[in-house]
Amino acid sequence: MTRFAILSLAALTACTGDKGTDSGDSGPGVCGDQGGMFAGPTTVQYASVACDANNNVRFYVETEGLTSDGVAFAQETANDPTGQWSDSITLESYEWDECGYWDHLEHELATGSDLAGYQQNVNTVFTCAAHFDPGNAVMTYAVGVYDLDGNLADCLAWGDDVAGMIANTAGTRINEPDWDLSSCEEGVPAR
């Protein structure tokens, strides 16, 4: 099944307080103006993987609903099938709607590490030019988000070989994901 991500950014405002602190009543005030606290499921609405001018790669996710953080997985599915590098990345929530309608998560890694210097959630052996730049079709990605109870709420996967990455038939991975990819849906993360 293919899911297309849609997100309206018209009324988003950033918040840096504790998640879920509003009473949720529908009276006057910020959440009352929006119809109360968000009560739907937490879902991935948009995801991206992009390099900056310093050759750092940023994994970014927007959700509907609040999260208790998330995870990303990147696998080099189009290259050497006998030893594909892959990274598991922890995504941290850094801004969210105080009424629970959306959350933004990210994690940035330095690229081009050698194997001896590799550290999970710090850097990657992948490079921007050979792996993450949009013209290269060698990577497959998955992002998962956890609800406020810590349960995997949604997972979206896209790229070179989504079915192969989810089923673990795309090649021999060097590193395994930190969560079960079987719940991931193939989707289009771009706006």
Secondary structure, 3 states (H helix, E strand, C coil): CEEECCCCCCCCCCCCCCCCCCCCCCCCCHHHHCCCCCCCCCEEEEEEEEECCCCEEEEEEEEECCCCCEEEEEECCCCCCCCECEEEEEEEEEEECCCCCEEEEEEEEECCCCHHHCCCCCECCCCHHHHHCCCCCCCEEEEEEECCCCCEEEEEEEECCHHHHHHCCCCCECCCCCCCHHHCEEEECCC
